[in-house]
Amino acid sequence: MPRNDDAPNTGWQTAVEVSSVPRILTPFSGIGDTSAKIYERDFVQNGDYWTPLALDTADGVFTSAFLIEETQPQQFGNGLVKWTRRFGTVPSTFSHYSAEQFTFFGYYDSYETNTSYRDPYPRATVTEITNTFIKSTDPETNFPFVSGDQKLLSENDRGEFVTYVDANTTPTISTYQGYVSANTQIVIRDPMIERCYGSGNIWRKQVFKAEAQ
């Protein structure tokens, strides 16, 4: 097959970067974080010699960024192919906030006083979303959920999960009302783990907390 006469190496057998500088993306800047960075680099190579680069290969310049994805090579003429490598950093832990509706526990201790009885309590609340990150090929082992990640549930003395608190639930009504009085944050949703950038081996865990009401 024809090859360009000005090949930078024998027959373009080795990948050559053709982007003068990498494109730098900050996918979480809209929620206040700039430690998450994606570096995109374009390459050209003889298609007969193209092979994928191993995931997690460090970028040649920004060595704290690791390969998360390569696009499919596209024909570029003269038997050459062109594609993009994307390298991502492992972001620092950060939190951001959102507003949502959440139904807090009802009180079921006495019908005689307003402080000891209420229906399950739907309220608008501000949720703090904490994002933590890890690079791993086995996130189930290396990035487990811990007790502080789990949604706060109320369990009665028969082992049933209920929508209220009373003297016999865990937490008890007095414990939960203490959370309310102290503006203590509780986990209000199940945590999530997903690929940070949609591909590759960098993972994000999100934990959702709001002040007890």
Protein Blocks (a to p, Z undefined) as FASTA:
>chain_A
ZZdfklcbehhlaccdfbfbdcdddfklmnopakbccddddddddfklgccddehiacfk
lmmbccfbdcddddebjhiacddddddddddddddddddddddddddfbfkbmklgccdd
dddddddddddddddfblmlmmcccfklpccddddfkopacfbdcfkbccdfklmmmmmm
nopacdfbdcddddfklpajbdcddddddddZZ
